[in-house]
Amino acid sequence: MVRFVDQIGRSRVDQSRDRSGKTAGVVARVRALVQDGTLTAGDALPSTRVLAAELGVARGTVVAAYEQLDGEGWIRTRQGAAARVAAGVGAAGRASVPHGPGVSSPAVRGPALHGPASAVPAPSVSSPPGRLLDARPGTPAVTAIAPKDWRAAWRAAADAPLRNALADPAGLPELRAQVAAQLGLSRGFAPDVDRVLVTGGTSEALSLVAEALRNHLGRTPRIAVEDPGYRSGRRAMTSAGADLVGVVVDEDGIDVDALAAAGPVDAVVVTPTHQYPLGSVMPVARRHRLLAWAGRTGTLVVEDDYDSEFRHRGAPVPALAALDTAGVVLHVGGFSKTLDPRVRCSYVVLPSGPVSGAVTAARTARGPVVAETVQVALAHLLRTGALRRHLGRVRRDYTHRREAIATRLAGVPGLEARALNGGLHAVVTWSGPATARAVVARTARSGVLVSALDEYEVTPGSAPAGVVLGYGGLTLPELDRAIDALLGALAAR
Ligand SMILES: Cc1ncc(COP(=O)(O)O)c(C=O)c1O
């Protein structure tokens, strides 16, 4: 029998001298073994102690690699049990889904809604108004971070030497280096540190890009956005002086033909890993088409990678930037979903193309926007693996919540629960006369806030009738209460 250590290939892990390089080596090898079918769902991996000894690396290197692989969904680890290859990934898993790594988001469907409104079952428990429950999207499980890790990060920030100097507008070099290393581990591309700029959230990143395009072009930039799509991002770009054009999305993400037909644009903003809010994943074929079109037309593609860390079903999806050979993708990621939107910290990874200089100049002109103390704390959370551990934990919680939603809504006639393969929100749509605004108002009367899908539209009518339910910040009982309220509101249609 071939030993696991031989499958991994000791020499390949050894190629890197530093610890994070060795961790990346183990991660990449295990991923490859799952992808080529050498390892299949349920296969046990050696313990971290045994594998570390066999590879001749520190145990922490293998622990970090397993955490990373668990975090990405390739394996499942449990205290006191062998780590195992997760179900539904790898060669066998991919064969059963239509689009390879870019799996589209199969909805959990009930039969079409032709029956009477009363076909919607009554809520399972009564929903006393009580405290107002905010089930609108946007809040992750902020309180799940281990308090000792959180405190250690802030102690590190307090312990950072005081100095008589201005902050670097590009961001703290250490945070940028940690972000670059993390992208290499989890998003399939490892940018040079000088291509990473720190921004004040995704919204500031988008406004920065719009301003940079304006300066670079010497005119109002025209930017295509997904319809329906991210409202705050649109607001940020219009405030920075851009004209926006909405482009329809289908079950594979933005429609590239409609984009091409929308007339010349200077940039397009997309959420290919989990379309916001509808939840589709752009299949690899469409990714290639989008990039080819952008390369041909000289259009910047802004990849908003806002919640890619949370993939509940299907193989993890690499970033669009990982496929970009033409230097057209500007990647945006951040800590709003992985940690807390209130830290107001994101980053952009500049493409190799000409817009980069303009974005850097705009960053310098605006100056630093994220307090250096915050950046030190975030760098500490990344360097020590605390954020990775946090992600491993909350990912499992989110998967449970996602399953709870899927289970409760699966049999409901006429309802469709979408966007559930990843992220922290679900979209519930229905056919029939009830308007989203009426359902939202009735749900609010039961003490639960959800968002109407039409709030995300650029063009009225681009979204189906439905609501968006954020489950990142809800406990399972709270989620139950939110679903009760929603079902109650729908039953009253
Ligand atoms: C599509 C999308 N992008 C980005 C973000 C994060 O934005 P910010 O970093 O400005 O909090 C969100 C938050 O809900 C989002 O929905």
Ligand as a Chemical Component Dictionary entry (heavy atoms), coordinates in Angstrom:
data_LIG
# 
_chem_comp.id                   LIG 
_chem_comp.type                 NON-POLYMER 
_chem_comp.pdbx_formal_charge   0 
_chem_comp.three_letter_code    LIG 
# 
loop_
_chem_comp_atom.comp_id 
_chem_comp_atom.atom_id 
_chem_comp_atom.alt_atom_id 
_chem_comp_atom.type_symbol 
_chem_comp_atom.charge 
_chem_comp_atom.model_Cartn_x 
_chem_comp_atom.model_Cartn_y 
_chem_comp_atom.model_Cartn_z 
_chem_comp_atom.pdbx_ordinal 
LIG C1 C1 C 0 -21.618 42.107 -2.296 1  
LIG C2 C2 C 0 -20.923 42.609 -1.084 2  
LIG N1 N1 N 0 -19.681 43.042 -1.201 3  
LIG C3 C3 C 0 -18.994 43.514 -0.124 4  
LIG C4 C4 C 0 -19.571 43.561 1.117  5  
LIG C5 C5 C 0 -18.783 44.113 2.260  6  
LIG O1 O1 O 0 -18.774 45.486 2.182  7  
LIG P1 P1 P 0 -17.934 46.367 3.221  8  
LIG O2 O2 O 0 -16.549 45.785 3.210  9  
LIG O3 O3 O 0 -17.983 47.748 2.708  10 
LIG O4 O4 O 0 -18.554 46.172 4.561  11 
LIG C6 C6 C 0 -20.878 43.134 1.286  12 
LIG C7 C7 C 0 -21.512 43.199 2.608  13 
LIG O5 O5 O 0 -22.654 42.866 2.817  14 
LIG C8 C8 C 0 -21.567 42.647 0.153  15 
LIG O6 O6 O 0 -22.823 42.215 0.269  16 
# 
loop_
_chem_comp_bond.comp_id 
_chem_comp_bond.atom_id_1 
_chem_comp_bond.atom_id_2 
_chem_comp_bond.value_order 
_chem_comp_bond.pdbx_ordinal 
LIG C1 C2 SING 1  
LIG C2 N1 SING 2  
LIG C2 C8 DOUB 3  
LIG N1 C3 DOUB 4  
LIG C3 C4 SING 5  
LIG C4 C5 SING 6  
LIG C4 C6 DOUB 7  
LIG C5 O1 SING 8  
LIG O1 P1 SING 9  
LIG P1 O2 DOUB 10 
LIG P1 O3 SING 11 
LIG P1 O4 SING 12 
LIG C6 C7 SING 13 
LIG C6 C8 SING 14 
LIG C7 O5 DOUB 15 
LIG C8 O6 SING 16 
# 
